[in-house]
């Protein structure tokens, strides 16, 4: 007998656990990626990077997972700015002073970078209590 077509399987049959876990992981990744990064959030570096600057750009090795990162000049500048915790708004304002970029573009690219860094476990974005 052949395999059942998923559309004809009985309603009580659940997909294999590995498929359910993969789907849950994908949903969580999308939700995390779409999370809001607010102006007043604090950006904190996490420990675990061995880093060196090469020709004005950062090369870093994540000690825990062995991933090697190459930061462009702007990402290197932002990484330097968060040596001490900073609010997202402080980073944005400083970048607008240093770079000739429209505010909306600056903010969008900063948020994208921060989400990437957070997703890789390099920073923490923390809500600040008033």
C-alpha positions in Angstrom: 0.0 0.0 0.0 1.3 3.5 -0.8 1.8 6.4 1.6 -1.3 8.5 2.4 -1.6 11.9 0.8 -1.4 14.4 3.7 -4.7 16.0 2.6 -6.4 12.6 2.9 -5.0 11.6 6.3 -7.4 11.3 9.2 -7.9 14.4 11.3 -6.3 12.9 14.4 -2.9 12.2 12.8 -0.2 14.7 13.8 3.0 15.4 11.8 6.2 13.8 13.1 7.7 15.6 16.1 10.7 16.7 14.1 8.4 18.5 11.7 6.5 20.2 14.5 9.7 21.3 16.2 11.1 22.7 12.9 7.8 24.6 12.3 7.8 26.0 15.9 11.4 27.1 15.4 10.6 28.8 12.1 7.6 30.6 13.7 9.7 31.7 16.7 12.5 33.0 14.3 10.0 35.1 12.4 8.4 36.5 15.6 11.9 37.4 16.9 12.9 38.9 13.6 9.7 41.0 13.6 10.0 42.1 17.2 10.0 45.8 17.9 13.3 47.6 18.8 12.2 50.7 20.7 14.2 53.9 20.9 14.6 53.6 24.7 15.8 50.0 24.7 19.3 49.5 26.1 21.9 47.7 23.9 24.4 45.6 25.8 27.3 43.6 24.5 27.4 40.0 25.5 30.7 38.3 26.5 32.4 35.7 24.4 34.0 37.4 21.4 37.6 37.5 20.6 38.1 40.5 18.3 40.7 42.3 16.3 40.5 45.4 14.0 41.9 44.9 10.5 42.0 47.9 8.2 39.3 49.7 10.1 37.0 46.7 10.2 36.3 44.3 13.0 37.0 40.6 12.7 35.6 38.6 15.6 35.4 34.9 16.7 32.5 33.8 18.9 34.2 31.6 21.5 31.1 29.5 22.3 30.0 28.5 18.9 33.1 29.0 16.7 31.4 31.5 14.4 33.7 34.1 12.8 32.2 37.5 12.0 33.4 40.3 9.8 32.0 43.7 10.5 32.0 46.5 7.9 33.3 50.0 9.0 29.8 51.2 10.1 29.1 48.0 12.1 32.6 48.3 13.6 31.8 51.9 14.7 28.5 50.8 16.3 30.2 47.9 18.0 32.7 50.4 19.5 29.9 52.7 20.6 28.3 49.8 22.6 31.4 49.0 24.6 29.3 50.6 27.4 25.5 50.1 27.3 23.7 52.6 25.2 20.1 53.3 24.3 19.0 52.7 20.7 18.1 56.4 20.4 21.7 57.4 21.5 23.2 55.2 18.8 20.9 56.6 16.2 21.5 60.2 17.1 25.3 59.7 17.2 25.2 58.0 13.8 23.1 60.8 12.3 25.8 63.3 13.5 28.6 61.2 12.0 27.1 60.0 8.7 25.3 61.8 5.9 22.2 59.5 5.9 18.4 60.2 6.1 17.1 59.6 9.6 14.6 56.9 8.4 17.4 55.0 6.6 19.7 55.3 9.5 17.1 54.0 12.0 16.0 51.1 9.7 19.6 49.9 9.1 20.5 50.3 12.7 17.5 48.2 13.8 18.4 45.6 11.2 21.9 45.3 12.5 20.8 45.2 16.1 18.3 42.4 15.3 21.1 40.5 13.5 23.5 40.9 16.4 20.8 39.9 18.9 19.9 36.9 16.8 23.5 35.7 16.9 23.7 36.2 20.6 26.2 39.0 20.4 24.1 41.7 22.1 21.1 41.9 24.4 18.3 44.4 23.8 16.8 45.2 27.1 13.7 47.3 27.9 14.5 50.1 30.3 12.2 50.5 33.3 11.1 54.1 33.9 
